[in-house]
Amino acid sequence: MKKKRAPAAATVLPGWNSPEWLDRCAWCHKLMGGTDERFTISLRLHPAAFREFDRGTVQPLYLDIAKKIVPVLVVEENSPVQREGKDALCHLCSGLCARALQLILKKTIGTGGA
Ligand SMILES: [Zn+2]
């Protein structure tokens, strides 16, 4: 899988190291308030990904099939998420966004080839 950098967005989205991404919906990029209900999707990353990603940071995952960049939080070593065999988390603002992302992830990386 080739990683692509997306062209610079015209919108005023923050840089990838901004903690603001922790409060944005991974699918629609909407800023979520502290009281909004959140949905979470956890996923496994290919081990090779960690040569480039630092744990505990938000990284852009480019989904070619959806022409979309999804921010994923690469979880810390020995975190509860990692103990479940997952490496990264996406936060979503609604069940609709969660379903849309899940569908795309299944098509893209959910084929068990990792
Ligand atoms: Zn959303």
Residues whose N, C-alpha, C, O or C-beta is under 5 A from the ligand:
A	BS01	ZN	C25 W27 C28 K30 C93 S94 C97
